[in-house]
């Protein structure tokens, strides 16, 4: 079981199953093709994700630019089948984003202003020739693409948020606040237990170990006792004050003096090295 949990692919499946249970109240209806239930439904809503609604206006704000782009790639225009497929892909993407956004809210994940600014300032199209962020260039490019600053930064913040949620889903465990509270209550509860008191000193008196027992134990646990060889090294390194020959001679004479003091016992090598 533990081996399966440590397998990355298995972990990913488990995390997505947890997310499915975690967001079990979420549902959506593809209003363009089916009603998604027998109850009354707001005709202006194309999808319901938890408490959030995706309206036709929301959908069209994303679908129309995607459709214009599709027209640009087709000389005779897209077929009805291609447009239907595009509609489904756009809605699926919007529903996915809504689910991830609600997941971020439940997990307390957010994107700070510093994270947003750092991300934008690293985008290559906003950099000048020296590789630094150019504020004027930033405004010019947004204006040329008919975007205002608030729209662009909101979209970038959303993208960063989605990346953070996806990263957590694929690489870590998810714990909601309710689950953490439940775990805390389990830790804090009163427990009644029977126990046995054991005095190891009394047990040790009845145990004898032979030399053979000790050797067998050592061989079986050698890795706990083996240590690599170690050496404690001291050295004396002097450098001449300049490249002049007389400084080399002075340095050599100083080292020779140290050597004589060590050999004669006047000084200890360790003391001179420390000095």
N, C-alpha and C positions, 0 to 999 in steps of 0.2 A: 504493500500500500504506500509506504513512505517513498519507495523507489519511484512509483508512478507519480507521486506528488512532486518529486524533484525534477521530473521530466518537463522541459519547457513547453512542449506542445500540449501535454496533458494539462499543465498549469493554465495555459491560455484557454482551453475549453472550459475548465472549472470556473475561471474568472468570468467568462461570458455567461455561463449558466447562473452564477451568483448575481450578475447584473440583471439577467432576465427576471429572477425572483425579486431582486431589489426594486425593480421598476415594474412590478407585476400589475400595477394599477393603470399603466399606460396603454392606450389603444388609439387607433386612428382609422378613418374611413376614407377610402378613395372615392370621393363623391362623383367624379366624372364617369365612374364605371359601375359603382354599386353603392347602395345606401349605407351598408355596414351595420345594419340593425333595423329592428322594426319600430324603434322609438322615433319621436319627433327630432328633427335635426335642423339647425340653423342653415338656411339655404346659402348664406354668405360664407359658410365655413367649409373648406375642402378637406381638412384633417384636424383631428383632435388628438393631442399628445398630453396625457395627464390633464392638468388644468389649463394648459396652453392651447390656443387655437391658431391654426394656419388658415387665414382667410383667402378668398380668391384674389383680393388685392395684393396680399403678401406673395401668393404664388405667382401672379402675373409679373410682379416686379423682378422676379428671378427668371421666369420662363421666357418673357419677351426678349431680353438681351441674348439668351441662349438660342432662341429661335432665329433671331437676326443673324447670329453667327453661323447657324446651320444654313440659312439661305445664302450666305456669302460663299459657302463651299459647294453649292449645287447650282449649276448653270440653269437647269430647268425647274429649280425649286425642289424642296423635299417632298416626298410622298406622304400620304396620310399615315401610313404605317410608321414612317420615320418620325413624324410629329407626335404620334401616340407614344412611341418609345421614349422620346425626349420628355414628354409630359411626365411619364412614370419615373424617369430617372431624376428629374428635378424635384418631384414630390418626395421620392425616397430620400434624396439628399437632405431636403428640408426637415423631414421627420427625423433622420439620423442626427442632424445638428440639434434639433429640439430635445431629443433624448439625452444627448451628451451634455447639453446646457443644464438640463434638470439634474443630471447626475452630478455635475460640477457644483450646483447649489446644495445638493444633499451632502456632498463630501466637503463642502466649505472651500472649494478651490476657486481662486480668483486670479486675475492678472493685474499687477500693480502698474501704476503710471511709469515707474522706472523700467519695468520689464518691457512695456510697450515702446517707450522712447528708445531703449537700447536696440530693440528689434528693428524699428524704423531707421535708426541711424546707421545700421549695418547694411541696409539694402543698397546694392551697387548703383541703381539708377539715380540715387540721391547724393552720390559722392562726387566731389570735384576731382580735378586732375591729380591732386596729391593724395587722394583716397580719404578725404575728410568729408563729413556730412555738410552739405550746402543747403542752408535754409531757403534761400531764394530759389534754388533749383527745385527744391521740394514743392514749393507753392506753384511754380511754373508748370511742373509735370501734372500736378493734380488739376490745375485749371485747364490744361490742354486736354485732359481726359474727362472734363466736365464733372469733377468730383470736388466736393468741399472737404475741408479738413476733418470736420466731425464725422462725416460719412466714412471717409477712408480709415480714420483711426478706430472707429467702432468696428469696421470689418476686420482690421488687423487684430484688434483685441479679441474678437470672436475666434479668429483662426488660431491664435496662440492658446486660447482657452481649450479649444478642441484638441490641439496637439497634446496639451498637458493631461487631459482626461484620457485620451487614447493611450498615452504612455503609461499611466497608472493602471489602466485596464490590462495592458499586455505585460507589465513587468512587476506588478505588486498585488497584494491582497487588498480587498475593499472592506472597510468597517464603517458602518453608519453610526451616527450618534446613539441611536436606540440600541444597537448591538453593544457598543462600548458601555452604555449605562447598565445593560443587562449583565455584562461581564463583571462590572464593578459591584453590582448587587450580589453576584455569586461569591465574589471574593470576600465581601463584607458579612456574609451570613454566619450564624453560630453553628458550629459543628460539634457533634458528640461522637466520641470514638473510644474504643477500648485500646489499651496499649500494653506493651510488655517492657519492663525495665531490665536493661542488660548492663552488667558491670564487666567491662573487658578485662580488668586486672585479674578478676577471679578466674576468667576463662583462660588467660595466658598461663596461669600456674600449672594447668593440666596439659600444656602443650610442650613437647620437646621436638627440636629440629636437629637432625643429624647433618654432618658435613655434606653428605650426598643430597639431602633435601635442599640445603642452601645452594648448592651448585645447580641443581635442576631449576630452582626458582630463578636463579640469576640468568641462566641460559634462556629461560622462557620470557624474561623481562629485561633482557640485555639493553634494549633500546632506551630504557629509562635511566640506565646508569652510564652508558657510553658517552663520553665527551670528546670532542676533537682536541688535538694537541693545541696548546696555546703558548704564545711567547710574549713577554713584556719587553718592549724595545725602547732603549734610550739612545739618542745620538746627539753629537755636538756638531753644529753646522755654522760656519762663519763665512761671511762674504766681505771681500775687500770694499772699502769705501768708494774707490774709484778704479778706473782701468789702468792707473799708473803703476809701473813696475814696483815702486817703493811701497805702495799699499799692499800689493801681493806679498811682498817680503815680510811686512809687519804682521800680516794675518798668519802667514806660515810660522813665523817665530812664536806668535801667541799660541797656536795649536801645539807646537813642539814643547812649549813650556807646560801646557796642560798635560801632555803625555808624560813628561818627566815627573810631574807632581803625582800623577796616578801610579806610575811604576814604582816610585819611591815610597808610596804610602802616605805622602803628605796630604793628598786630597783623594776623595772618592769620586769615581766616574759619575755616579748618580747625582752627587751634589753639584758637580760642574755642569752636567747636562741640564739640571734644573735651573742653575744660574744663567 
